[in-house]
Amino acid sequence: SGSRDGSMGLWEVTEDVLSKSDARHNLSQVPVYAHITHRALKDIPKENTNPDNCKVRALAFNNKNKELGAVSLDGYFHLWKAEHTLSKVPFLFWCYILKILLSTKLPYCRENVCLAYGQEWSVYAVGSQAHVSFLDPRQPSHNVKSVCSKERGSGIRSVSFYEHIITVGTGHGSLLFYDIRAQRFLDERPPRACYGQKQKLGGSEILKLTTGKGWLNHDETWRNYFAEINFFPNAVYTHCYDSSGTKLFVAGGPLPSGLHGNYAGLWS
């Protein structure tokens, strides 16, 4: 977990916790919740930045190497080693450890709010205001490659890997698809020419999927400040593919602060 106070925590949901919760639920027939505390807690490095600007905005875990990537509001990427060892103080027990491996300044520092790890490519993808930056911990920190979003200004709000395709969700409610092998965004194929018609020449447009209307609460804030605006795009705050890669779940809501609403869609 990552916190607004700049701390990162490791938590363990044990079988004992789950079994006790299930037992209480069966007796009461109402939802019952178990409570746990963190097994390890560390602050992200704050030596080179403003300590009040170190909110942890996104996390991504590399299960193979047991490494945890984090992005903070001050524009830094941090990489931690998450492991557990036997401790002898005061007696033998498993001790969970977060050990910092590196901290590096990101090339684009505005609105770094989402992060994903691509297992096949061994890179982290960071979404910022107008770019997706790719960080390979094995490479020097200055060797960070970035690609500019086709929707500048709306911010990249979610990012994910599926095989060689990186899916990018924007604040304007669009989903874009970047091919990391070809190093370009996917294009829409131009329509096939009918008999007697010529196919359009030139490049095809970028492939883009757009969220629908969703639900918006017409409360006092909306009536006072936004009533004259007919439509608000729903920013894509999260998305994920199913195991087959043929279905895509997308969820989000209005981007302007003060508005309350939501959107959820399942695309295939």
Disulfide bonds with the S-S distance in Angstrom:
none
